[in-house]
Amino acid sequence: MRIGPHELKNRWILAPMAGISEMPFRSLAFRLGAGLCPTELVSAEGLMRASNRTMRYLRFDPKWERPFSVQVFGGKPEVLAEASKVARDHGAQIIDVNMGCPVPKVTKSGSGCALMSDPDRAAAVITQIAEATGLPVTAKIRAGIDSRSINCVEVGLALQEAGCQAVALHPRTRAQGYSGSADWTLIKRLKDALRIPVIGNGDVKSVADAHRMLAETGCDAVMIGRGALGNPWLFRELEGGKGPTTAERHALVMEHFEQHLAFCGDERRAVHQFRKHLAWYAKGLVGSASFRSDAMRMEPAKELEAALDAFFSTAVLDRRVTGSSENDDLDDDGVDYRAAFG
């Protein structure tokens, strides 16, 4: 699997998730075996203004994050091109364009999934970024706007002709959001139509799911979002390794929290943001419901750190938790995944 001059070490890619794909989590995923971990979507307008909040998204760990892929979103090709130059100058080696976010606050500006309704503008985005930066450009797209306008193959062909180096497809429409099922047959149709690498995304929650997607669609790589939340060891398992021991889980959760505190720089904000991670890490462990209830009320970092230490140092798998329910937002032990979407 290659993206421009960059050869990925494997086919497993961490999905860019708003509020999740920050430097500490990306670095952990790379260490555990992911071949690529793009940033969460970064505003092109924010990069142009060089706002502190936006520039924080460009921080990365050069020891592990190679290649470093920055996902940008915006509606104007010329603005995206200039913003991508800023990302390049801050270390980006790949520019990924978000053409799939269905959230209204993104699409109302002509960004995200709104680009699916204008293939010519989407193609112009790819061309102008590539010309401005000299970097390989990729894109993440959706099936289409709704069930009456499934046009992912048309858009994919336009992006390929514009110089796009790889396309990731989440085969749900904007109207679906994150509900219902991802239609993997669309990934196969896109792969059959394109010469460039196609990355499949959607409803991959396990090693078996990932291999089944490869077999059924012929895609070049698999992008994993929800399945990696609280379980970055999934990338190790995909390479033939084992799941975490109690000691490994304990050590990694403590390390992640420490790195997240340092990354945020603001204790209160860091504690509030990390709560979603601790809920995912605790999923499927004995006593997780009680732990989550207590931890969600904690404010001082030292208090939460002590609670994490006490719980994860001895926590074991709850054999009564059998897997995911049919609800797309809540798993069978009540863990909410909506905080990762955006």
PEHU-V303710 format. One record per backbone hydrogen bond with DSSP energy under -0.5 kcal/mol. NH is the residue of the N-H (numbers start at 0). CO is the residue of the C=O. Records with the same first field share a line. If there is no record, write none. Layout:
NH=CO, CO
//
This chain:
2=5
5=2
6=4
7=0, 5
12=10, 221
13=35
14=223
16=14
19=16
20=16
21=19
25=21
26=22
27=23
28=24
29=25
30=26
31=27
32=29
33=28
34=11
35=11
37=13
38=68
39=20
41=70
43=72
46=42
47=43
48=44
49=45
50=45
54=50
55=51
56=52, 53
57=54
58=55
61=59
63=60
64=60
65=63
68=66
69=67, 93
70=68
71=69, 95
72=41
76=74
79=75
80=76
81=77
82=78
83=79
84=80
85=81
86=82
87=83
88=84
89=85, 86
90=87
91=86
92=67
93=67
94=135
95=69, 93
96=137
97=71, 95
98=96, 139
105=102
106=102
107=103
108=105
109=106
110=105
111=97
112=100
113=110
114=111
115=112
116=113
117=114
121=117
122=118
123=119
124=120
125=121
126=122
127=123
128=124
129=125
130=126
131=127
132=128
133=129
135=92
137=94
138=165
139=96
140=138, 167
141=98
142=169, 171
143=171
144=148
148=145
150=142, 148
151=142
154=150
155=151
156=152
157=153
158=154
159=155
160=156
161=157
162=159
163=158
164=136
165=136
166=196
167=138
168=198
169=140, 167
170=168, 200
171=169
173=143
174=144
176=172
178=175
182=170
183=181
185=182
186=182, 183
187=183
188=184
189=185
190=186
191=187
192=188
193=189
196=164
198=166
199=197, 220
200=168
201=222
204=202
209=205
210=206
211=207
212=208
213=209
214=210
215=211
216=212
217=213
218=212
219=197
220=197
221=10
222=199
223=12, 221
226=203
227=224
228=225
230=227
233=230
234=231
236=232
237=233
238=234, 235
239=236
240=235
248=244
249=245
250=246
251=247
252=248
253=249
254=250
255=251
256=252
257=253
258=254
259=255
260=256
261=257
262=258
263=259
264=260
266=264
269=265
270=266
271=267
272=268
273=269
274=270
275=272
276=272
277=273
278=274
279=275
280=276
281=277
282=278, 279
284=281
285=315
287=284
290=286
291=287
292=288
293=289
294=290
295=291
296=293
297=294
303=299
304=300
305=301
306=302
307=303
308=304
309=305
310=306
311=307
312=308
313=310
314=310
317=283
318=316
320=317
321=319
330=334
331=322
333=330
336=328
339=336
340=337
//
